[in-house]
Amino acid sequence: MTDHSRRSSSNKVGGELQRIPTPYVLFLGDAIDREAAKTAIGIAHWRPDNCVGQLRLPGCQVDLGLADLDVEGAIERGARTLVVGVANRGGEVSPGWIDTLVDAAEQGLHLAAGLHTRLSGFDVITSAALASGVGIHDVRIPPSGLPVGNGVRRSGKRLLTIGTDCSVGKMFTSLQLAREMEARGIPATFRATGQTGILIAGEGIPVDAVVGDFISGSVERLTPEAPEDHWDVVEGQGSLFHPSFAGVSLGLLHGSQPDAMVLCLVPGRPHMRGLPHVPSPDLGQCLSLNEEAARLTNPAARVVGLSANTYGMTPDDAERTLDELERELGLPAVDPVRTGVSRLIDALPK
Amino acid sequence: MTDHSRRSSSNKVGGELQRIPTPYVLFLGDAIDREAAKTAIGIAHWRPDNCVGQLRLPGCQVDLGLADLDVEGAIERGARTLVVGVANRGGEVSPGWIDTLVDAAEQGLHLAAGLHTRLSGFDVITSAALASGVGIHDVRIPPSGLPVGNGVRRSGKRLLTIGTDCSVGKMFTSLQLAREMEARGIPATFRATGQTGILIAGEGIPVDAVVGDFISGSVERLTPEAPEDHWDVVEGQGSLFHPSFAGVSLGLLHGSQPDAMVLCLVPGRPHMRGLPHVPSPDLGQCLSLNEEAARLTNPAARVVGLSANTYGMTPDDAERTLDELERELGLPAVDPVRTGVSRLIDALPK
C-alpha cells in the first residue's frame, strides 16, 4: 500500500475483460444431483439463448431439458464454448471428464469453467487447446493488470446488490433487475463478480480472488464510464457484516460507486453462513453502515429497497414478511421470484 | 465466496510464518538518497542489534553509520541474511546488484527483499540459493495456505493502529508502542503487515498482497491465541476512508479483533495520499466508523488515543495541535517522536 502510485501506473497497461465466446454447450459430466449442476442450471435459466444443448456422461442424473449432444453435435449446432457447469465435491476436475474436455478442445471448442481447480493446470488440456488455437477460461482467475482504485467519479449509473450475508440472492436479484430494466427500455448491463455470474454473463471479474490492494480498482474496471442513462447492475459479494469477507464487500462498494443499492436477505436466518457464533446483523444497522461507507465514493448513494428470499414460506407468510420489512425499513420489499423486482426499479433515482 | 467452507478447510493445511534468520547485513546498493534507502534506515533504527553492518556498492550516497562490509566481512561478523534495504525507481532489482546477491547466496547468506520485483524471479539468484541451501525471502509474497477468517474470539489482547490515510505513521507508532510496552514489562509482540515492517520484525504477512477472501483470515493467523496479558501490536494498513485500499483495512480490522485501536494521522493533510479529489476524513467520523466496524468481531473494541505526526511544526505549534486534538476527540493525543507513546499505554484496557 505504500507505493500505490507506482503500482497504479504500472498496472494501467492491463487489457480489456476477456469475453467467453457464445453459444455454449453445457457440460454436466456425471453430476448426481441438481446441487452439483448449479452453475449449468443458472446459465440455462438466465441465458437459454446461449445454450445449444447439454453434454452428459454415463451416470449423469441431471437433465436440464436441453438437447443431449456430443462434441460433434454441439459444434454442428454452432456451439463455440464448452462450459463445465458441474462441480463435484471439492471443486476438482474429475478424471472421468478429461477425455471429453480434450476432445472438445481438439475439435475447436473453447473451454470455460469456474472450478476451484484450473483447467489450465492440466497439461493434456492446455496442449490440446494450444494445438487447435482455442482459449481456456478459468473464470476464477482475475485478469492481469488490474489497476489500483482511484475513486474518481465515472459517468453512467450503477446499482449494487448488497447483503446481510453470503448466499442471500444477490446474483439472482441482480440478473432479475437487469432483465426488467431491459424490458422497460432502460439501458442496463449485468456486471458479474463471481464464477457463476461470469459464466452467465460471458465476462466479469471474480472480485473475491483479487489481491487486496486491487479490489476497488478491479470493480472500477468492471464498471467503466457509460452514457448517463445507462445502469450497470453489479453483482454483490458477501456482506460488510461477514467477518470472513467484509473486505471484499467494502472494496466492491467503493469501486462500484453505487447510485442505488438493493439490500438482499433471507428472512429468519439466525446467523451468518458458516459461522454459527456470528448472528445475522440488524437490518437497519446493515442498511446504514452500507450507506455511510458507500458515500465515500458517491455522496448520493442510498439503499432503494429490499430483496428477500422467502423460499419455503406459504404465500401468506411471504406476503406478511414482505409487509413487515417494508414497515421496518420504510422501503419497498420484494421477493424476486414471487413478486418480481418492478417496485425496486420504480424506486431508482432518475 | 460461495464456497468459503470448502476453501476454509482446504486451506487449513497452511504452515507457520517463515522467519528471516538474523542478524542481517543491510544491502544499500547504489542508493543515491535516504528516500531510496528507507527500508534499511527503518531496520537500522528499530533493530540495531540485528544489523552487523552495511554493504554498499560504488556510487552509494547513503551511510547508515554502520560498519562497511563486503560479503566475506558480513559472514565473519555473523550475518545470516543479506537484506535488500534499497528501492530504486519502480521497485526493480538493478542489474548492478545481481553479482553481489549471487555471491552472497553462494557464500551461504540467506536473501531477503521487499521489492516489487521478486528476487526469486532471477534464475541466477535462485540457482545460487538452491546450490548452497539458503532461502530467498520475498516478503511481499504472502505465505501459502492462508485460512478464510472465522471471527472466533482468541485469547490474548490486541492493539491495532488505524489511520485517516496511508503513510500517517502506523508502522512507526506500532513499533514504538511495542517497545514501550516491553520496557514496562508488558508482554508484547509487534505484528508486521507491510514489507518494511516484516523486514524489521523478521516475519509477518503482507496483507495488502493477500487475495480478498483471505484478508481477515491472514490476520487471524498473524495474531494467534496468546496468554491473556499478552498484547499483539498490529501494524495497520491504509484507511477505511481510502477508496483504493479500504477493503484491506476492513479485513485487518475484523481479523485482528482489536481490544484497542490507536488512530494515526498527519494534522493538516488536506486530502488522501495520491488522491487530490478525496478530502481527508473528519476525525470523529473516522473514529466512530472504525469502532462500529471493529465491534463485529470484538464488541469491546474502542479507540484509546491518537498518534499525530507533527513533523516540521515548531514545538509550540505541535503542542497546540496535540492539545486541540485531545479536546476535539476527548482522547490522549501523542506524537510518538516528540512525546513518546506512554499516555496511549496508560489508556489501554487492563
Interface residues (C-beta under 8 A of the other chain):
Chain A: M1 T2 D3 H4 S5 R6 R7 S8 S10 G90 G91 H116 V148 G149 N150 G151 V152 C166 S167 G194 Q195 T196 V207 D208 A209 V210 V211 G212 D213 I215 S216 G217 Q237 G238 L240 F241 P243 S244 F245 A246 G247 V248 S249 L250 G251 L252 H254 G255 R273 G274 L275 H277 V278 L289 E292 A293 L296 T297
Chain B: M1 T2 D3 H4 S5 R6 R7 S8 S10 G90 G91 H116 V148 G149 N150 G151 V152 C166 S167 G194 Q195 T196 V207 D208 A209 V210 V211 G212 D213 I215 S216 G217 Q237 G238 L240 F241 P243 S244 F245 A246 G247 V248 S249 L250 G251 L252 H254 G255 R273 G274 L275 H277 V278 L289 E292 A293 L296 T297
